């Protein structure tokens, strides 16, 4: 019998690691333990199930436990790994269905325990009607709550808060979005936040920025959000103020954490312990812009982590080369994509940074239906090295961000951007692509 691979966590990173390891080396015995009742699903699709655009949660599942078993991977849902002894290479597992505890062993171990929402220290968060959105169970609970709700309040205007604001409006709810900073998407620069605020308000979302939430009022069930600027009556509250990696199990067994608070790994996803790997939202990545560890809890990154770990365990040559910090999402008709550092972040890092922000179009001005498109470039003064950028569009034009991400990953400059041979035809771009127009503004 081949060596035994145990994967703790069966969503993006864990599922990818298990599948890749078995595919590359069929002799491996691969077992996955997942605490919840779901495995191998696209959590990024949850807002679109809430909106009704995706008809049911099951559509998000890439592979069921039965499909894994047909491929030779044994998946156990509602099984929680509660302790690991790396010296003996043993695990203690609690079966939530049968209420029993048992022991298992491993030759190779993958920690893919993910991340969980952070709950702000305000009174009333324990009440019924207060939700987070991280996993399928969260999605199930929110779908049920939406059936009788008329009003919703969302705490936090990051990716999840913005996507769910759209979903709730599509369900016909009155929506109030509450953000402590002075703009939506507060980790990026103000121009992007202003465009987002305009789009949200155009679709009926009430946006409160620079507001401090002091309590969630109610008598066992939430009825209102108390803030520094007034009271918001509501039937339900979504807390979307951030997440943190689930590192407690890793810490208890002696796995080292990195400077971000997630598990430190090398480019082969190995931890400091022999034959122990980490993948997904619990693990750090290498940041190609700042050349240091970075935590980017996104689904595509998690899958790449898992694929790398699985290949290495199977004896193949594989490396994860890091991230440029690229992300994209939509709020109603507006698509927002960012990569690398905002100007605010670049200045905090000590760069002599500058930016340009331009308005162009996603097609030739004369082409029917062309719409505004905005580009921000952040660069280092003097060297003109690209440090980051954003593209805001009303359609798939925001995918231009991928060209910037590719340049960032290779230390590209404004001159390198100007030298690119970008695609042109009137339905897709002006004769000068908006990226090139922005680059020309630097000169």
Buried (B, 14 or more C-beta within 10 A) or exposed (E): EEBBBBBBBBBBBBBBBBBBBBBBBEEBBBBBBBBBBBBBBBBBBBBBBBBEEBEEBEEBBBBBBEBBEEEBBBBBBBBBBEBBBBEEBBBBBBBEEEEEEEEBEBBBBBBBBBBBBBBBEBEBBEBEBBBBBBBBEBBBEBBEBBEEBEBBBBBBBBBBBBBBBBBBBBBEBBBBBBBBBEBBBBBBBBBBBEBBBEBBEEBEBBBBBEBEBBBBBBEEEBBBBBBEEEEBEBBBBBBBBEBBBBBEBBEEBBBEBBEBEBBBBEBBBBBEBEBBBBBBBBBBBBBBBBEEBBBBBBBEBBBBBBBBBBBBBBEEEBEBEBBBBBBBBBBBEBBBBBBBBBBBBBBEEEBEBBBBBBEBBBBBEEBEEBEBBBBBBBBBEEEBBBBBBBBBBBBEBBEBBBBBBBBBBEEBBBEBBBEBEBEEEBEBBBEEBBBBBBBBBBE
